[in-house]
Amino acid sequence: MSAPVFPQDQSRSSPAAGGRPAIPLSDRILVVRLSAMGDVIHAMPAIAALRNAKPGIKVGWLIEERWAELLCSRPSEYAASRSPLKPLADWVHVANFKTWRRELLAQDTWREIRALRREVKNMQYDLALDLQGALRSALAARATGAKIRIGSSQPREGPASMFYTRPVDPRGTHVVDQGLAIVSAVARQELLYAEPPFPLDPTAECWADQFGGTVSGKPLAILNPGAGWGAKCWPAESFGVVARALAERGIAVVVNHGPGEEALAEAVRESSGQIACPVKCSITELIALTRRASLFVGGDTGPMHLAAALRVPVVALFGPTRPDRNGPYGTRSVVLRNPESVDNTTHTDRPDEGLVSIDPQAVIAAADQLRGEDRG
């Protein structure tokens, strides 16, 4: 098994990559990164770096409503001035593509689409920046009315590039580096990784403090057994073994789970001998709870990337996805991946044999390594 660590000071690409003409500087930019949780988090450092380099720029963000809490903790603040509740974007525009696709013929769907389009066009963005590279995100960027539309010259979905006025070569292997390369072209200077700011909501912070009081001041470890699809999941029984070992070391263990993952979290609790405590919370609450964690253990999924962005030490368990592209970034980490795992992004639920075979003792050793570095 390999255990690479992805530091935050990896090399960056040149904003002049490809020899294309420089992109005109714009005062008002719309970021289009609709989903999902980990992908939105991967895009945030580039926008944080842009804000640092060009503090006068105003930034809007078009995002799926279910992920909007990564940018703004309260809907009432979407159009308000930047604040701790909304520290990165000046304006947040929310879409409901998942619902709209399911109810495409409903009148409410088209009314919501028209209202969102008016809202965005009225902002008169000079430039739309598609950091998703999908056909729907490229079409959304075009619908904004922005004259300049920037995206990767090698988008996730090839047809998306037809809707960009200025394609940019995505240099680098990790998606965070690729985002930095694209946004560097917009800034017209090389941007380095900047730690992304997440909403700081007093209500959620109070909840997290109260939760912390229930574990008697012990260090907190978050286990996350769920993932976007089944092949990325490590067995619940293995998480249970890790939970027991961490508890023996004086660490309080919680199991984060999202909607539909209740049975999985319960399986971890049972396999841990009732030691691991399942916690279901909102994204805003998860941000607050993760800020207080001393360790995160989980696979290639949004909460893992949140922990990394918040500089929580991470033990990452990889199977069908590539850690050099999607591994934890910006924090101390140990990535475990069996050489037998094969790259596969087909979203299959069939277990990845290499991932399943990772020994819990290797995970415990990685956790001990990271905790030892903390004490050292």
N, C-alpha and C positions, 0 to 999 in steps of 0.2 A: 504494500500500500504506500502511496505517496503522501507526503504531508507538506505541500508547498504553502508558503505564507505570501499573501499579496500585499505588499506595503503601499503606502499612499504616494510614494515619490517615484513611481514608474515614469519612463520617458514619455514625452508628449509629441504629438505630430505638429508639423508646421502649418500655420493658417494659410500659407500660400500653396498648399499641396495641390498638385495637378496643373499648376501654371495658369489657373483661371483668373480672370480679372477680380480685383478686390470687391467685396460686397460693400455697398454704401452703408455708412453708419446710420442707424435708425434710433429715434428717441423713444419709440413705442413699439414693443415687440410682444407678439403672442406666441407662447410655447404650446404646442400641441403634443401632449403625452397623456393619452387617455387612460391607459391601464398597463399592466396590473400593478399590484403593490410594489413588488421588487423592481419592476421596470421604471416606475415613477421615481422610486428612491435612487435608482442608478442615474437618472437624468438630473437630479437635484444638485449634485456638486458642480456641474457645469454652469448652471444658472446662478448658483452662489458665487462662483468665480467671476462670472460676467458682472454681477452686481458689484463685486469688489473692484473690478477693473474700470467699470463705467457706472459710477454711482448715480449719475443723472438719468439713466435709462429707466423707463417705466415698463414693467413686465406684467402681462396677463398670462393666465394659464387655463387652457381648456382641458378638462379632466372628467372622467366618469364620476358620477355623484358618489358612488360607494367608496371611492378612494380619495375624495376631496378632503377628508380629515387629515391627510398627510400634509396638506398645505394650509388648511384653515379649520379650526376646531368647531366653529359655529357658523351655520348658514347665514345668520344675520350679519356676519362680518365680510361676506364675499366681496362687497363693493366698498367697504369702509377703508380707511387709511391703514397702512401697514402697522402692525402691532405685535406684541408677543403671541396673540391668538392667530396671527397670519404674518409670519416674519419674512417669507421669501417672495411671494408674489404680491403685486399691488392690487390685482383683481383676479378673482377666481370665477370661471364660467363652467357650469356643470352640465353634462350631457347624460342621457340615459339610453345609450345605444343598445344595451342588452334588452331592455324592455321594449324599445322601439322596434327592434328586429322581431320580437315575439308578437307584437301587436301592430304590425306595419299598416294595416288597413283601418285602424281605429282613428276617429277624428281627433281624439286627445293627443295621439302621437304626432300628427302633423301640426297641430296647434303648438305643441311644445317645441317641435323642430323650428317652426317659423319664429317663435318667440326668442329662442336661443340665437338664431341667425341674426335677427334684428339687434339683439343685445350686443353681440360681438361686432357686427358691422358698425354700430353706432360709436364704438370705441375708436374707430379709424386707426387701426394698427397699421404701421408702415411695413412691417415684416412679420411673416408667420414662419415659425421654426418648428418643423416636424421632426421630433426626436423619437417617433415610433416606427416610421418606415412601413406602415401598412396602408393598404388602399383606402380604407375608411379615414385614416388620419390625414392622408394626403388630400382627399376630397374635402375634408373638413377645413384644412388650411386654405384650400382654394375658395371655399364658400365664405371665408372671412372678408374677402375683398382686398386683402393685402396685395400690393403690387409685386412685392418681393417674397418669394416662397422658397425657403431653404430646407434641404433634406439631404440624406446620404445618397451618394452616387451608387451605393450598393445596398438598397433598402431591403428590409425583411421580405417584402412582397415586391417583385420587380416592377409591375405596372405603376407603383406609386411614384417612381421617378419621373413619369411623364408629366406630372403636375407641379414639378419644382421649376422655378425660373433659374435657380442657381444650385446645382448639385455640388456637394462637397465630399471629397474623398475621406472616408472614416479610418484614419490611421490608428494603429494599436490593436491589441487583441481583446482586452477586457472592454466590456460595454461602457464602463465609466470613462475609459480613455477615448473611446470612439466618440462619446458625447462631448467630451472636452475638445476634441479635434474639430468637430462640426461647429461648436459655439465659438471656438477660437477664430474661425473664419469670419463669424459675425462681428466679433470684437476687434478683428484686424490686429490681433496680437496673441502670442501664445499664453494660454491660460493654464494654470496649475490647479491641482485638486484643492477645493475649498470645502471644509466641513459644512454640510447643509444644515440650516436651522429648521427645527421642527416646532410646531405650535406648542406654546407653554400655557396650558389652560388651568386656571386656579382650581376649578372643581375637580378635574382629573388628578391634579397634583395632590390635592387633599385626600382623594380616594386612595391614591397610591401610598401616601404616608400612613393612612389608617391601616391599609393592608400590611405594610411593613411592620406595623406595631403588633400584628398577630403572630409574627414569627420570632418575636423576642430578640430582635436585633441581629439575627443570624445573617451571614451572607446569603444572597438570593441567586439561585440558578433557575433559568427558564429552559424547559424542554419543549420542543415543538415537533410533535410527531407527524403532523399533517403536511401536505404539499399540494401543488396544483394538479398533479395526477399520480396515480398509484405507484408507478414505477420509481418515483422519487422518494417513496416512503421507506424508512427503516422500520423493522418490526417493533410493535408495541412491547413485546416481551424483552427485547434488547434495551429499550428505553427504561423499562422497569429495573433491570440490573444496574444500569447507570444511576438511576434515582436512589437505589439503596446504598450504593457506594458513596454517593455525594452526601447522603444523610449521615452516614458513618463518619464523615469528615466534618460534621457540624454545619452543613449547608442546608438551608431550606429550599425545597424543590417544588416548583409550580409547573403545571402543564398547560401551555397556551393552546387554545383550539378555537377555530372559527365555526361559522354556521355549518351544520351537517357533520361536524367532527366530534360530536359528543361521545359516541360509542368508542371512538378511537382513544379519546382522552381517558375515558373510564377504564379501557383495557390497560392503559399505562398505569393508572392508579392501582388497579387490582394486581398487576404483575409486580408492582413495587412493594406489595404488602401494605397498601393503604398509606404509604409515605408521601407519594407525589400528590399534590393538590391541584385538581383541574381548575382553571380560571378562564372564564369566558368574558371578554371585555370588548369595548369599542376600540377603534383605532386610536382615538385620543387617549384612552386609558392605557392601552398597550404601550404607547409612546412614554407615558409617565412611569409605568411599571418597569419598562426596559431601562430607563435612565437609572434606576436603582439596582439593576442586576449586576452581579459580578462575574457571571458566566452565562453563555447561551450555547445550547446543544441542539442542532437540528439540521435539516437538509436544505436543499436549494429552494428557498421559499421566501416570501416577503418579510416575515418576522425576522428571519436570519439577516437579511440585508438591512433591516431597520437596526438591529443590534450592532452590526458592523458600522453603520453610519453614526451611531451614538457612541462608538469606540468601546463597546463592551467586548471582552475577549470571547472568541467564537471557536467552538469545535464544530466543523462543518462536515456533513456526511454526503458524499456525492456518488451518484450512480450513472444514470443515462445522460446527464448534462456535463458540460466541460467546466471544470473549476478555473481554468485559465481565462475563460470568457465571463463566467458568472460567479466566481468565487467571492468570499468576503473581502471587502476592500476598505482600507483606511483604518484597520484595527489590527491588533495582534490576533493571530488565528492559527489553527492547525486544521488542514483539510485532509480528510481520509477518503481515499478512493481505491478500490480494488482494481488492479490492472485488467481483470477480466471484464469489467464494465465497458460497454460499447456505447459510443455517442448515439443517442436516439431521442429525438424531440417530437415523436409522433403522438405524444400524450396518451400512451397506452397505460392501462392499469395493471398489466402483467408485471409481476415483481421482477426487478433487476437482480439477477443472481449474485452479481458482484457486490452490490450494495447490501443485500440481505446477509452476505457472508462476513461483513465487517464485524470483528469480534468486539463485544462490549468492553473487554479489557483494554483494547487499543484506544477506545474512546475515553475510558477512565484515566489511562496513562496520559492522554493528550490534555485532559482537564487538569490533572495534577501538574503537568508541565506549565500550563498557563498560570495556574494558581501559584506555583513556585516562583515564576517570574514576577508576579505581583508582590510576593513577600520579599523577593530579592531586591 
